[in-house]
Amino acid sequence: MNNFWRKLNKNFLALAPLAGITDMPFRSICQDFGADVIYSEMASAAALSYQPKKTLELVRSDSQENNLVIQLFGSEPKHFALAIQRITDEKFAASLDVMNYHKPAGIDINLGCPASKVLNTGSGAGLFQNVKVAKDCIKAVIDNTDLPVSIKIRKSAGAIQAIDFLKEMEGLPIQAVMVHGRSLKEGFMGGVDFEAIKAIKDYFNGVVIANGGIVDKNSYNKIMTKTNADGAGLARGILGKPWLFKMLKDDNFNIDRKLIFETILKHAQLVAADNAWFIEFRKHLAWYVSGLPKAKEMRMAAVKINNYEDVLKFVHDYQFML
Ligand SMILES: Cc1cc2nc3c(=O)[nH]c(=O)nc-3n(C[C@H](O)[C@H](O)[C@H](O)COP(=O)(O)O)c2cc1C
């Protein structure tokens, strides 16, 4: 097994999975700014079994992407087993005419999603609370791939604490765990429980990634010091700010307007070369310009973007006008 997790430096930075956001163009931008590991948005194991073309297109990657982890959600071992075979078989993707499909570096299983449509099918944080089925699902993935398998969990869901969940997984070769330091009940709000993440770091033999509330150097230093985790998972903190990766690694780095607009153009070029689906890009554009003078006007212009030429005009109109 090529276990890339073991080759990462201490305090590495990961782009956490974000549904509808961490697609190939955005991952590429984050990698250029220094993300050491990049997670795909979550993909349904059941959909990969029944409708593989559409889902493989969702998780397809660029050959330039390093340490890409594809994340799966589901609740049935047989779906996971088939999904993982399909994800790791480039020839299968080619047979469905999925362009640009490359085998990832790792596979992650989502055990923390709080969305009701995911929970209601026993997936995400629902699977976390069904320890026996969770173990069977993780085992189905491990048994059907030579890629390193990781999991993403919350500090707790219902009556199950993360540390107890991991104890139940004893014996499974899980290589890494990203811990979101909030309970299912807390969702995405409130403080992050550093102690719970630290307890996992003390217990678990593999790589531990601390996640929750990292928005700047202070919050990053705090979570890393208090948890002693091996790496950090950045999520909402990088929306419109992919340069946060570089800021955390390089004290001398400062973002300026020129680089913001260069990033907008580069991101738009990647979207144009990928799926040319600029509807999704609009929200990124609105995030990129938030905090700048005329942000409100720019956000109103962002919702009208339909193609690369519109982005060029946007940059032309606003870059020097601010
Ligand atoms: C819009 C959105 C989409 C998300 N999608 C996923 C996902 O697909 N898989 C997953 O494991 N977590 C997902 N998460 C959770 C994040 O990866 C992360 O755990 C959470 O946002 C906490 O980190 P933060 O406080 O830095 O944002 C999502 C969160 C948000 C806000």
Ligand as a Chemical Component Dictionary entry (heavy atoms), coordinates in Angstrom:
data_LIG
# 
_chem_comp.id                   LIG 
_chem_comp.type                 NON-POLYMER 
_chem_comp.pdbx_formal_charge   0 
_chem_comp.three_letter_code    LIG 
# 
loop_
_chem_comp_atom.comp_id 
_chem_comp_atom.atom_id 
_chem_comp_atom.alt_atom_id 
_chem_comp_atom.type_symbol 
_chem_comp_atom.charge 
_chem_comp_atom.model_Cartn_x 
_chem_comp_atom.model_Cartn_y 
_chem_comp_atom.model_Cartn_z 
_chem_comp_atom.pdbx_ordinal 
LIG C1  C1  C 0 -21.225 23.602 3.057  1  
LIG C2  C2  C 0 -20.553 22.481 3.813  2  
LIG C3  C3  C 0 -20.382 21.256 3.183  3  
LIG C4  C4  C 0 -19.769 20.204 3.866  4  
LIG N1  N1  N 0 -19.585 19.019 3.221  5  
LIG C5  C5  C 0 -18.978 17.986 3.866  6  
LIG C6  C6  C 0 -18.764 16.735 3.208  7  
LIG O1  O1  O 0 -19.086 16.545 2.025  8  
LIG N2  N2  N 0 -18.163 15.751 3.932  9  
LIG C7  C7  C 0 -17.766 15.926 5.238  10 
LIG O2  O2  O 0 -17.229 14.996 5.843  11 
LIG N3  N3  N 0 -17.940 17.106 5.865  12 
LIG C8  C8  C 0 -18.514 18.127 5.204  13 
LIG N4  N4  N 0 -18.655 19.337 5.836  14 
LIG C9  C9  C 0 -18.041 19.539 7.169  15 
LIG C10 C10 C 0 -16.655 20.190 7.066  16 
LIG O3  O3  O 0 -15.746 19.334 6.385  17 
LIG C11 C11 C 0 -16.089 20.518 8.460  18 
LIG O4  O4  O 0 -16.018 19.331 9.200  19 
LIG C12 C12 C 0 -16.955 21.517 9.232  20 
LIG O5  O5  O 0 -17.360 22.585 8.404  21 
LIG C13 C13 C 0 -16.205 22.053 10.457 22 
LIG O6  O6  O 0 -15.059 22.758 10.101 23 
LIG P1  P1  P 0 -15.030 24.390 10.091 24 
LIG O7  O7  O 0 -15.520 24.844 11.434 25 
LIG O8  O8  O 0 -13.582 24.736 9.828  26 
LIG O9  O9  O 0 -15.930 24.827 8.974  27 
LIG C14 C14 C 0 -19.303 20.387 5.192  28 
LIG C15 C15 C 0 -19.484 21.623 5.812  29 
LIG C16 C16 C 0 -20.101 22.658 5.144  30 
LIG C17 C17 C 0 -20.258 23.993 5.841  31 
# 
loop_
_chem_comp_bond.comp_id 
_chem_comp_bond.atom_id_1 
_chem_comp_bond.atom_id_2 
_chem_comp_bond.value_order 
_chem_comp_bond.pdbx_ordinal 
LIG C1  C2  SING 1  
LIG C2  C3  SING 2  
LIG C2  C16 DOUB 3  
LIG C3  C4  DOUB 4  
LIG C4  N1  SING 5  
LIG C4  C14 SING 6  
LIG N1  C5  DOUB 7  
LIG C5  C6  SING 8  
LIG C5  C8  SING 9  
LIG C6  O1  DOUB 10 
LIG C6  N2  SING 11 
LIG N2  C7  SING 12 
LIG C7  O2  DOUB 13 
LIG C7  N3  SING 14 
LIG N3  C8  DOUB 15 
LIG C8  N4  SING 16 
LIG N4  C9  SING 17 
LIG N4  C14 SING 18 
LIG C9  C10 SING 19 
LIG C10 O3  SING 20 
LIG C10 C11 SING 21 
LIG C11 O4  SING 22 
LIG C11 C12 SING 23 
LIG C12 O5  SING 24 
LIG C12 C13 SING 25 
LIG C13 O6  SING 26 
LIG O6  P1  SING 27 
LIG P1  O7  DOUB 28 
LIG P1  O8  SING 29 
LIG P1  O9  SING 30 
LIG C14 C15 DOUB 31 
LIG C15 C16 SING 32 
LIG C16 C17 SING 33 
# 
